[in-house]
Amino acid sequence: MARELAGTNNGHARRFNRRVVLEAIRVFGPISRAEIARRTALMFPTVSTIVAGFLEQDIVRTVGRARGSRGQPATLIALNGGAAFTYGLHLDRNQMRAVLVDLAGEVREQAVRWVAAPDAEQTVSAVEEMVEGLRANAAVSPDRIIGAGLTLPGPVDRETLRSAASPWRDFPLRDALQKRLGVPVWVERDAPAAALGERLHGDGRSVRDFFYINFSVGVGGGLILGGQPYGGANGYAGEIGHYPSVKDGRQCICGARGCLETYVSVGALMSELGIDGKPDQAARTLAQLAEARDPRLHAWAARSADVLAPALMAIENMLDVAVIFFGGYLPKALACDMIDLVKPALESMRMSGKKRHPELRLATSGADAAAMGAAVLPVFELLAPDPNLMLKRTENSAPAEPARSVLQL
Ligand SMILES: [Zn+2]
């Protein structure tokens, strides 16, 4: 772990070191200065100076003293959650989710609205209303809000930041929201954002290489390699929903036939079971069927496991990740069912003599995962330092305005 967080004593990298120290405090806090120095391989005076700066900025706070150590007990440092807040917005084809998250990753307020393909203007107004409600309920001052993350169903074009699979494909949603909310807005595909949320706040904290499958109306995937998100050359890495699964199969919205998501997704499940009507009613119906352990769901999970297995095997063989998380808004029991059902199918495809393979695991944060991940976007670069970020920034991580000064590191 010390290696993962290793800082550098080189003067050019002061900014990076500050992020490394902040990351150590986030992951291991409450933590003493000496322990930070040990874990980051930075010199004690360097750590002390950085921590003093953080205390002055109110980003961290002292939370008592370490017990059991010899001599003067060391002061412990922890993130100050209330120092800064972000909004996480997840807009899908049938629902809008918003969360208000503090710097320590705690969800202070959340809201959901079920909508069927709203137009752009309605969407912007609804989002503004939702986040204002969250902020007022949590009694957070507007100047503590440092940004918002917005996730859209994939694929999302890296240059225009628009989602072809959304009702707002021809509308500059990011710019409009930035103007209305008065904070910088980051945009990401829903699945990679959910993966980021898992990495920063969920079980993914202790997993450096994982794939995250997001079962929503469609299906997407997000990839974390070496602890960092991997988007690919064009931002499409992980688009597992369009893995060709059934030859000459069902027509997909992407134009191809037989894509994975036309069989294994909440949208596919709903239409196979004939669940329709308003989005909130449909979601309730599905939850009730899952709770009653309806045999049709089990039958669907069994069929889905067969379609899903080759795609999972491709992930396993090409990426050799440690964990494949099942996330999104499939009912929990159904996702567990699917994990159990797909395991034997994978076993039959696996190279013989292989001692270790990816573990299939239920993701931590369920239906709010993409919104949680969205809330991470404005602070991820600050909280999870990657030396490469000192050299390059992606278009997507650089909104029109920088984050507010409360977190200028
Ligand atoms: Zn497709």
Boltz pocket constraint, residues with backbone or C-beta under 6 A from the ligand:
constraints:
  - pocket:
      binder: B
      contacts: [[A, 241], [A, 242], [A, 252], [A, 253], [A, 254], [A, 255], [A, 256], [A, 259]]
      max_distance: 6.0
